[in-house]
Structure formats: C-alpha cells, structure tokens
C-alpha cells in the first residue's frame, strides 16, 4: 500500500505591528458636535414657538427641515467620536 504524503505547513509569520495608540479627535470636533446638536434643537423650538414663521421668515415648514438637518449633522458627527 502506498504511503500518504504529509501536508506541508507554512512557516509562522508574525502579525503586523499595531499603531502607537488610539486615534484621537481634533480639539474642534466635540465643540462643533455639541454646537450642531444645540443649534438644531433651538432652531426647531423657535420654529414651533413662532408657528413656522421664524428663524427664516417666509419659508414656512422648511425651517423645521433646516433644524433637523443641523441635528442630524451633529448625530452624524457623534458616530465618528472616539
């Protein structure tokens, strides 16, 4: 009966070196994040309190959309916060 061949295993290779430390956000990141969230909230509150007339007069319900856009921008930045 013929003898079976053994499988050749590859040699061990070390994993690549890790970076020195965790990545850090720039110093302006958190103030802009909080500013967008607060600006969006204030914009929406002012829109409701003035019956959709302000902060920008004449555009009606688009004021609400602008407030939500600011708030969503802040939430989008919050997902990148380290």
Secondary structure, 3 states (H helix, E strand, C coil): CCCCCCCCCCCCCCCCCCCCCCCCCCCHHHHHHHHHHHHHHHHHHHHHHCCCCCCCCCCCCHHHHHHHHHHHHHHHHHCCCC
